[in-house]
Amino acid sequence: MKSEITIGHEAGGQPVTFDMEELLATRLLVQGNSGSGKSHLLRRLLEESAAMVQQVVIDPEGDFISLAEKFGHIVIDGAAYSPAEIDALARRIREHRASVVLALEGLEVEQQIRCAAQFMTALFDAPREHWYPALVVVDEAQMFAPSVAGEIAEDTRRMTLGAMTNLMCRGRKRGLAGIVATQRLAKLAKNVAAEASNFLMGRTFLDIDMVRAADLLGMERRQAERIRELERGYFLALGPAISRRPVAVKIGPVQSGKKETSSGLMPLPTEAPEDMEALLTKGLAAEAAQAAPPPPTAPLAPPIEAIERSIVQQEDHASPTADVAGQTDVEAQIGQIIDSLARSDGAAFQSASAQYQSFVARCRSERIIGPMPDMQAFRRQFAIAGAGLDELAEPIRARILHLAESVEEDLLAPWLVIARAAHAGETQVDEDALARAYGTSSPGRIRRLLDHLEKQGTIVVREDFGGERTVLVPGLDAIPVD
């Protein structure tokens, strides 16, 4: 059976193909700003491979339900089923190898995230005899795998991050090939993005997204501007399933979906002002009264007896003082491991996922049992240890960490190095220490880092005529000095 599909063509007209068997083993990451053609690309990929492999689409905006008309996908309205029914549907989908679209547009954002997370978890937990190959396409993946905590509840964030991490990190053995698409690489959790080996990068304008995209494509930073200049419908492609070198591909046409309307100007209505006013106000009160929804019914409070029983049960199972002390010992051991890794040669030059894997392996080898920090908490502790903040007095350390709350996660480690040096009265930049913290050996990248931090208002850079730079950190003056 043929396993290749054509997704588009290069500038010279040569077709660009996708090896679907290779994709099942290596996963795919798609990035593109709104209007770059990201949804069109996903639709082309789904249409061309519809007859080859089972497809499961997580669709928060209802963009892909038209696949049902031409390709027989089953549309599942996430708002119409209970959590238990979503679990059962996912198990049956894996058993019967049905291609489906999970439509979530009828739900609020947090409900969309919880429904999708439960659905993906059930796909992942299917019995071994149902581990058939399937593409799992997640559009707007930054919603389901956020890089930082947003407005959603913490338990929801942990639930969805766990589901997405399982899909991208461990799904291959279960036949699940993740395809994640996002508008913002900087908003997508790194441990999810790092598991993809194939990339299709569309137009993006923000520097941080261009730099991450260039890194994934193996391009030098000065070539990142090429990503900003891509036209709509063009993507830079790289990966074992596509090409061993970055190629610019124009995505081919699709068969399903609505034809896109022009975004140009159109004539305004010709009604007279009084006629337009009548159209807007006639019968307004009656329409508003008819459209008013009924007031929500407040849920019944649990009986007092049930609350009392719950409190008693929690007290009966409360951990004794020895358990608290044991947990403190575990946290101290974890801190020592992170400190050791942060101070080891070359650790900062590894990817975040490689650092975290080394940390988990060390914890296992030392038989540490207890709650482990997630990727975000680990990165923060790693940056603090690498900057040597633990050696500072608590008021100073607390103040620096308070100021660090406005610093982007990717830039936290070098900023902490700058902040500690600035507090010690060192106004000259130690570029070697900064390079180690940032994981680079490029002087140009260090210059861009300082420029970016200054634009964010987290540092102030002054350069004299001799080229010497003085770096200050606003807010450090408030730290009491012993």
Secondary structure, DSSP 8 states (H G I E B T S, - for coil): ---EEEEEE-TTS-EEEEEHHHHHHH-EEEE--TTSSHHHHHHHHHHHHTTTSEEEEEESSS-STTHHHHH--EEEEGGGS-HHHHHHHHHHHHHHT--EEEE-TTS-HHHHHHHHHHHHHHHHTS-GGG---EEEEESSHHHHSBSS--SS-HHHHHHHHHHHHIIIIISGGGTEEEEEEES-GGGB-HHHHTT--EEEE-----HHHHHHHHHHHT--GGGTHHHHT--TTEEEEEETTTEEEEEEEEE---SSS------S--------HHHHHHHHHTTHHHHHHHH------------HHHHHHHHHHHHHT---HHHHHHHHHHHHHHHHHHHHHHHSTTGGGS-HHHHHHHHHHHHHHTT--S----HHHHHHHHHHHHHTGGGS-HHHHHHHHHHGGGS-GGGHHHHHHHHHHHHTT--B--HHHHHHHHT---HHHHHHHHHHHHHTTS-EEEE-TTS-EEEE-TTGGGS---
